[in-house]
Amino acid sequence: MKVHHLNCGTMHPPGARLVCHVLLIETPNGLVLVDSGYGLGDIADPKRRVGPARRFVRPVFDADETAVRQVEKLGFRRDDVRHIVLTHFDADHIGGLSDFPDAQVHLTADEARGAVHSPSWRERIRYQKPQWEHGPKLVEHLPDGDKWRGFAAARELGMIAPGIVLIALPGHTRGHAAVAVDAGSRWILHAGDSFYHYGTLDGHSRVPASLSSMEAVIAYDGKKVRDNHARLAELHRQADADLMIVNAHDPVLYEKARASA
């Protein structure tokens, strides 16, 4: 499967520059997105759709960065996107859903409960309901099957295409997930927001204090976040030639992925 690496939202929180790293996958069954970044609706009405968080993360809100515009620039139609696989339901990951209203949207059942069905009071504050008022076609999964490279709970999404695996990685949110994609010569592990900065993986590059603080404040379960850090860092140290680890927001990892695509 051919994988394109897209930045679907540049952000400028204090002391950092972040991207919204989205994967666009060409499969025999159509296009698949992993996350969707910010969308055209967010640009049109940021106060309602993104909420107070926009004042801290300070998104650029550039229409040319939206997934739909980048899909079209590559020569595809928006309805070629048949599936969107989400790491989680935060605004900077689902803002583009409304630009692909016919796509099936895949997420963990725990994330659907925390965001849509029965959110806690903290989750009601966290998530922005206007982003899904268009009625996306949610498909909920229980990634409780096979292990994947040491992660306890994973499920291949064979109904989309072979080689796309949803991996339970809760902590940042109740039902946060990573998504692994078989790109042929290697696997790409999109770890979502399970870590923010490549220093978490290599153990010696300094993680900006603003990002560490933001990660701690936003975390649904801080202990699970730290456990995820340890497992991902261990996987990074193994340096498997057939695996590339990326996340949602680190611009260094994003540029490396683009350069090696």
Helices and strands as residue ranges (DSSP letters): E 2-7, E 21-27, E 30-34, H 40-44, H 46-49, G 51-53, H 54-57, G 63-65, H 67-73, G 78-80, E 81-85, H 91-94, G 97-99, E 104-108, H 109-112, I 113-117, H 121-126, G 129-132, E 137-141, E 154-156, E 164-168, E 177-182, E 187-190, H 199-202, H 209-218, H 222-238, E 243-246, H 251-260
